[in-house]
């Protein structure tokens, strides 16, 4: 009976001590976040609560469970020590990943608050995302290596594994050639400034916005809310359109087919009046000219500019609708016609 009471006291005391320390750290982060709302680090560090509890519980219990003097527990002390050590390694890796992510996100948030260059922010965001993933993978690999070393059988095989590392590396490289190619392509995209999160791109005939960039693939969100997933090596081996590189401003055209009798000067003046009231037009440039002619009519091209792809699409649609409506309302004879009347014989006149 005494052993059960001691076991209960040790377990409850260890749990209470770990939870107290974890709760104190959480309250300290909350207090610092309230005092310094301009620094997002403290609020982000509160995400570390759960892994911190795991690490504290494993550490305290690994130190205190022998004080229970409970025979069934002490009989398996070696296995329990090994299990708690593995939990400590896993929890420590989890805590490290959360901590590094909080520091990186806080640094990016502070940088974003001081920078007004949208293109530079997208580039830094892409680089930060990829670096965070690389660090997370590296921490996971290191934690797995430490966990394997705790097993005596793997520790004994260390020398032979190290001797055969060259052969294993060659075999793994050949087997994972595609994966490694995508991995290096991901770094090339992040630091070569080819494409960034938030860029407007046209790939494989699809127009959309880059939504996510990982080490191996890139996701483009199309205008109709579909997601097109492509390997990052696609962007290093094939041509694609990046409408956001060098600035978001774009120029678009609207073609209208009209009759030869179309009053082009009046149409040009009406386009200017309409653009002054169009919210999507950024005021940089505009034009209206006859770009082609045929036996049945002419082709009128309206040129407009906008600050980004979304506004350009909206402006082009609005200009097309307005010009057609204006011709229908004011000059219906200027609309394209199919001539079905017989030709006039000039020799009889």
Secondary structure, DSSP 8 states (H G I E B T S, - for coil): -HHHHHHHHHHHHHHHHHHHHHHHHHHHHHHHHHH-TT-THHHHHGGGHHHHHHHHHHHHHHHHGGGG--HHHHHTHHHHHHHHHHHHHHHHHHHHHHHHHHHHHHHHHHHHHH---HHHHHHHHHHHHHHHHHHHHHHHHHHHHHHHHTSHHHHHTHHHHHHTHHHHHHHHHHHTHHHHHHHHHHHHHHHHTS--TT-EEEETTEEEEEEEE-SSEEEEEETTS-EEEEETTHHHHS--EETTTT-S-EEEEEEEEE-TT--HHHHHHHHHHHHHH-TT--SS-EEEEEEEEETTEEEEEEEEEESSHHHHHHHHHHHHHHHHHHHHHH-GGGB-----S----GGG-
